[in-house]
Amino acid sequence: MPGLYLSELTLSHFRSHKSGRLALDARPVAIHGPNGAGKTNLIEAVSLLSPGRGLRRAAAQDMARRPESLGWKITGLLHSLQRVHEVEILSEEGAARQVRIDEKSATQLALGRIARVLWLIPSMDRLWIEGTEGRRRFLDRMTMSFLPDHGDAALAYEKAMRERNRLLKDQVRDAHWYLALERQMAEAGAQIHANRKHALALIAGAQMQAETAFPTAELELTQTEGEMPEGADDLREALAESRFRDLIAGRTLVGPHRADLYGVYAAKGVPAADCSTGEQKALLVSLILANARALARDFGAPPILLLDEVAAHLDATRRAALYDEICGLGAQAWMTGTGPELFTELGPRAQHVHVTDTDGTSRITSEAP
């Protein structure tokens, strides 16, 4: 199977990294070092090689190394389906991020066409017990991994909804002001809903067809209130019918922005929100692996995986099982941990990197296993 991996990564004035360079092959990358050394900053840089704001969802100016704040640059040599691309992501003195692919300016959507990057970070551990916004974001990241255009549909929907909400807050009652906006919302919203259902079907298939040491999660797309209309015409009608109610609330109460992701630990029939912390973590790992397996078939290569501190929260058996699945999948998984002992089971199947900190500056060193 053609691969998807980075063979080179260079950082300049990014977060705690004044400068750094890694020469790599397609194997997993095991990164160890003390807390605060800059391990997560390293994989955040990799996450920016995909559409969106990266794994921390940070603004461009917040990623600049301090105190210089000169701007920052990330360069990667990306092998994607038997082609090699030079990708540059940069920000000049806090300005918006720029993307260049093969020395030409490009959009973030273009990144999504050549790369697939998935991540699991500690802040996601509370996914099942916190608010719906985080679960929608998780669902949309999965969806966008299969359908990069999903991001454009989401932006179009949110833009039209913001304008409609402004009319609602101003108590505008003339229907003519709403018609064009509701038509735009209906077209984009129906596409968002269909994309999400497609992604969940792919995830379900990938879970059913694989033997894994991690529990299967049954996923369902729900609404916080009522049901989501299936097509654009039905959604447009629902928006029109809800207008009076929306005027009272001062916001839009119907549409894909009210969706939620409901998960169940399949073997036990227990809602994910009611599972133990360890079970919730295992379900998340299972979903990331299922997403990766589905992408290997759909895209033609497994995605790059970013797993921050994942090994520390798994027992030795599950940790070994995770490494076996990653290596069996053939994914370049970037994994962080405080000590090299967390990656013992990987041995030479991975390339090992040590990150240290000296007076606030991170240093990257490649090591033999």
Residue pairs with C-beta under 8 A, 6 or more apart in sequence:
1 296
1 300
1 301
1 302
1 330
2 81
2 82
2 300
2 301
3 26
3 79
3 301
3 330
3 332
4 78
4 79
4 80
4 81
4 115
4 116
4 299
4 301
4 302
4 303
4 304
4 332
5 24
5 25
5 26
5 78
5 79
5 304
5 332
6 24
6 46
6 49
6 76
6 77
6 78
6 79
6 304
6 332
7 23
7 24
7 25
7 26
7 77
7 79
7 84
8 21
8 22
8 23
8 24
8 75
8 76
8 77
9 20
9 21
9 22
9 24
9 45
9 46
9 74
9 75
9 76
9 77
10 19
10 20
10 21
10 22
10 73
10 74
10 75
10 76
11 17
11 19
11 20
11 21
11 42
11 45
11 72
11 73
11 74
12 18
12 19
12 72
12 73
12 74
13 19
13 64
13 65
13 68
13 70
13 71
13 72
13 73
14 41
14 45
14 63
14 64
14 65
14 72
14 73
14 74
15 38
15 41
15 44
15 45
15 63
15 65
15 72
15 362
16 37
16 38
16 41
16 65
16 357
16 360
16 361
16 362
17 38
17 41
17 42
17 45
17 65
17 361
17 362
17 364
18 65
18 361
18 362
20 42
20 362
20 363
20 364
21 364
22 29
22 353
22 364
22 366
23 366
24 332
24 351
25 351
26 79
26 330
26 332
27 332
27 349
27 350
27 351
28 323
28 326
28 327
28 331
28 332
28 333
28 334
28 335
28 346
28 349
28 350
28 351
29 332
29 333
29 334
29 335
29 350
29 351
29 353
30 335
30 337
30 340
30 342
30 343
30 346
30 350
30 351
30 352
30 353
30 369
31 39
31 42
31 43
31 334
31 335
31 336
31 337
31 352
31 353
31 354
31 355
32 39
32 336
32 337
32 338
32 339
32 340
32 342
32 343
32 352
32 353
32 354
32 355
33 39
33 338
33 354
33 355
33 356
33 357
34 338
34 356
34 357
35 338
36 357
37 355
37 356
37 357
37 362
38 355
38 357
38 362
39 308
39 336
39 355
40 121
40 308
40 336
41 362
42 334
42 336
42 353
42 355
42 362
42 364
43 55
43 119
43 306
43 308
43 334
43 336
44 54
44 55
44 56
44 58
44 63
45 74
46 76
46 117
46 304
46 306
46 334
47 54
47 55
47 117
47 119
47 306
48 54
48 74
48 89
48 97
49 74
49 76
49 78
49 87
49 89
49 111
49 115
49 117
49 304
50 111
50 112
50 115
50 116
50 117
51 108
51 109
51 111
51 112
51 144
51 148
51 151
52 108
52 141
52 144
52 151
53 59
55 119
55 121
55 306
55 308
60 91
60 94
60 95
60 96
60 97
61 69
61 91
61 94
63 72
63 91
64 70
64 71
64 72
64 91
64 93
64 94
65 72
69 93
69 94
70 93
71 90
71 91
71 92
71 93
71 94
71 95
72 90
72 91
73 88
73 89
73 90
73 91
74 88
74 89
74 90
75 86
75 87
75 88
76 86
76 87
77 84
77 85
77 86
77 87
78 84
78 85
78 86
78 87
78 114
78 115
80 114
80 115
80 301
81 299
81 300
81 301
83 114
85 101
85 102
85 114
86 101
86 102
86 103
87 99
87 100
87 101
87 111
87 114
87 115
88 98
88 99
88 100
88 101
89 97
89 98
89 99
89 100
90 97
90 98
90 100
91 97
91 98
92 98
98 105
99 105
99 106
99 107
99 108
99 110
99 111
100 106
101 110
101 111
101 114
108 151
109 148
109 149
109 151
109 152
112 144
112 148
112 151
113 148
115 303
115 304
116 145
116 295
116 299
116 301
116 303
116 304
117 303
117 304
117 305
117 306
118 141
118 142
118 145
118 288
118 291
118 292
118 295
118 303
118 304
118 305
118 306
119 288
119 305
119 306
119 307
119 308
120 284
120 285
120 288
120 305
120 306
120 307
120 308
120 310
121 306
121 308
121 309
122 308
122 309
124 134
124 138
124 284
125 277
125 280
125 281
125 284
125 313
126 134
127 134
127 135
127 138
127 280
127 284
128 135
128 263
128 271
128 272
128 273
128 275
128 280
128 283
129 273
129 280
132 224
132 259
132 260
135 260
135 261
136 257
136 259
136 260
136 261
138 261
139 196
139 199
139 200
139 221
139 259
139 261
140 150
140 151
140 154
140 196
142 199
142 203
142 287
142 291
143 150
143 195
143 196
143 198
143 199
144 150
144 151
145 199
145 291
145 295
145 303
146 195
146 198
146 199
146 202
146 294
146 295
146 298
146 299
147 195
147 198
147 199
150 191
150 192
150 195
153 188
153 191
153 192
153 195
154 188
154 192
156 184
156 188
157 184
157 185
157 188
157 189
157 192
157 255
157 256
157 257
158 257
160 181
160 182
160 184
160 185
160 188
161 181
161 185
161 252
161 255
161 257
163 181
164 178
164 181
164 182
164 185
164 252
165 250
165 251
165 252
167 177
167 178
167 181
168 246
168 247
168 249
168 250
168 251
168 252
169 250
169 251
171 247
172 178
173 247
175 240
175 243
178 239
178 240
178 243
182 236
182 239
182 240
183 236
185 235
185 236
185 239
185 252
185 255
186 232
186 233
186 235
186 236
186 239
187 232
189 232
189 235
189 255
189 256
190 229
190 230
190 231
190 232
190 235
192 256
193 221
193 228
193 230
193 256
193 259
196 221
196 256
196 259
197 221
200 219
200 220
200 221
202 294
202 298
203 219
203 287
203 290
203 291
203 294
204 218
204 219
205 294
206 290
206 291
206 293
206 294
206 297
207 216
207 217
207 286
207 290
208 216
209 293
210 289
210 290
210 293
212 286
212 289
212 321
212 325
213 317
213 318
213 321
213 322
213 325
214 282
214 283
214 285
214 286
214 289
214 318
214 321
214 322
214 325
215 265
215 266
215 267
215 279
215 282
215 283
215 286
216 266
216 267
216 286
217 263
217 264
217 265
217 266
217 272
217 283
217 286
217 287
218 263
218 264
218 266
219 261
219 262
219 263
219 264
219 287
220 261
220 262
220 263
220 264
221 228
221 259
221 260
221 261
221 262
222 259
222 260
222 261
222 262
223 258
223 259
223 260
224 258
224 259
224 260
225 253
225 258
226 254
228 235
228 255
228 256
228 258
228 259
229 235
229 237
229 238
229 254
235 254
235 255
238 254
239 252
239 254
239 255
242 252
242 253
242 254
245 253
246 252
246 253
246 254
262 271
262 272
263 271
263 272
263 273
263 283
264 270
264 271
264 272
265 271
265 272
265 275
265 279
265 283
268 275
272 279
272 280
272 283
275 283
278 313
281 313
281 314
282 314
282 318
285 310
285 314
285 322
288 305
288 307
289 322
289 325
289 329
291 303
292 302
292 303
292 305
292 329
292 331
293 302
293 329
295 301
295 302
295 303
296 302
296 303
296 329
296 330
296 331
302 329
302 330
302 331
303 331
304 331
304 332
304 333
304 334
305 326
305 331
305 332
305 333
305 334
306 333
306 334
307 333
307 334
307 335
307 336
308 335
308 336
309 336
309 337
310 322
310 335
310 336
311 319
311 322
311 335
311 337
311 342
311 343
312 337
312 338
312 342
314 322
316 345
319 342
319 345
320 345
323 343
323 345
323 346
323 349
323 350
326 333
327 346
327 349
335 343
337 343
340 352
340 354
340 367
343 350
343 352
343 369
346 369
347 369
348 369
350 369
351 366
352 366
352 367
352 368
352 369
353 364
353 365
353 366
353 367
354 364
354 365
354 366
354 367
355 362
355 363
355 364
355 365
356 362
356 363
356 365
357 363
